[in-house]
Each structure stands twice: as C-alpha cells, then as structure tokens.
Amino acid sequence: MDHRVQSTKHEVSPGVVLKVSVMGGYSVEREGDYIGWIHAGVGDRWSAYVRRPGTSGDLLGRYAQDEAVKAIVTAWDAGVALPNGCRA
C-alpha cells in the first residue's frame, strides 16, 4: 500500500483536520489545537501518538488511518491512563 502523504490538509470529522507534517505524516488538529500525529507503518497501519505537552508524546498503537485519528481524539478528551502511566 502506498503511504505517500497528500500535500493538502483535510477534515476527517467535524472540527478534526489532518495537516501534512514536516516528518512525512500528519498532524492531528481539532478546532485549531494540535492534539497528536500519525505516521505510516506497515501495510494500512498508522502509528498514532497523542500530544503530551512538555514531552515527545505517547504512542497509542497502530491502526487504520481513521481509527488512528479516533484513538488520538479519544485519548485527548478522556485523559485516560496509558500503559506507561501518563494521562492526557
């Protein structure tokens, strides 16, 4: 599967936008707030990271692109404890 990142931004759900990042993946923004990022992995899987201010972020897992974005939004909103003990 080809994971070339398109050169535009696009809205994936109401208020959630993917923007091309300098690292070859996408930044995930919601209503102008940067909440995480995704980058391509093997096959149709994307690594999803939720933003943690002051850190390099936390890996949530590998998902299909839409599911990766949903995982980031959910983790950001819920502030759930992640396997490493961090909270959103």
Buried (B, 14 or more C-beta within 10 A) or exposed (E): EEBEBEEEEEEBEEEBBBBBBEEEBBBBBBEEEEBBBBBBBEEEBBBBBBBBEEEEBBEBEBBEBEBBBBBBBEBBEEEEEBEEEBEB
